[in-house]
Amino acid sequence: MALRTSAVGQGLGESIVEVTPSMTMAYAAALGEDGECYMDDLRRGGVVAPPPFCVVLEWPIVNGRAYREASGTSAEEAYGSIH
């Protein structure tokens, strides 16, 4: 899948996501992470998100119409892309 070079540097809008403990714990569970820092929401300081959780925040943008238009990809190509 080729991307348009003109897409480099283009703004794609913003996505506001409220990250909750249940979101980060569900993501950690999906990865098989069972460490206390990921799964114990009663621990002092609460839970932390696994490092790869950052991809969750980018998906609304990367799967959006602005990205597809800028990159020249179809919806099917965008949904099947690997970051």
C-alpha positions in Angstrom: 0.0 0.0 0.0 1.6 3.3 -1.1 0.9 6.5 0.8 1.0 10.0 -0.7 4.1 11.8 0.2 2.0 15.0 0.3 0.4 13.6 3.5 3.6 14.2 5.5 3.1 17.1 7.9 -0.6 17.4 7.4 -2.8 18.0 10.4 -5.5 15.3 10.8 -7.7 16.9 13.5 -7.9 15.9 17.1 -9.5 13.2 19.1 -10.3 13.7 22.8 -10.3 10.4 24.7 -11.0 10.1 28.4 -8.7 7.3 29.5 -10.2 5.3 32.4 -8.7 2.6 34.6 -11.0 0.0 33.1 -9.7 0.9 29.6 -6.1 0.4 30.5 -6.8 -2.7 32.5 -8.8 -4.3 29.6 -5.9 -3.4 27.3 -3.4 -4.9 29.7 -5.5 -8.1 30.0 -5.7 -8.4 26.2 -1.9 -8.3 26.1 -1.6 -10.9 28.9 -0.1 -8.4 31.2 -1.1 -9.3 34.8 1.3 -7.1 36.8 -0.1 -5.3 39.8 0.7 -1.9 38.3 -1.6 -2.7 35.3 -4.4 -4.6 37.1 -4.8 -3.4 40.7 -6.9 -0.3 40.5 -6.9 -0.2 44.4 -3.1 0.1 44.6 -1.6 3.3 45.7 -1.3 5.6 42.7 -3.8 3.5 40.7 -3.0 1.6 37.6 -0.7 2.5 34.8 -1.2 1.9 31.1 1.1 -0.6 29.4 3.4 1.3 27.1 1.8 0.1 23.8 -1.5 1.6 25.0 -0.6 4.8 23.1 -1.9 3.1 19.9 -5.4 3.2 21.3 -5.3 6.9 21.3 -4.2 7.2 17.7 -6.8 4.9 16.2 -9.6 7.4 16.0 -7.4 9.6 13.9 -5.7 7.0 11.8 -9.0 5.4 11.0 -10.7 8.7 10.1 -11.6 10.2 6.8 -9.0 13.0 7.0 -6.3 10.4 7.2 -7.7 8.4 4.3 -8.0 11.5 2.2 -4.5 12.8 3.0 -2.8 9.4 2.5 -4.8 8.3 -0.5 -6.0 5.1 1.1 -9.4 3.4 0.9 -11.2 2.5 4.1 -10.3 -1.1 3.7 -6.6 -0.2 3.3 -6.6 2.1 6.3 -8.3 -0.5 8.5 -5.8 -3.1 7.4 -2.7 -1.0 7.9 -0.1 -1.7 10.5 1.3 1.2 12.5 
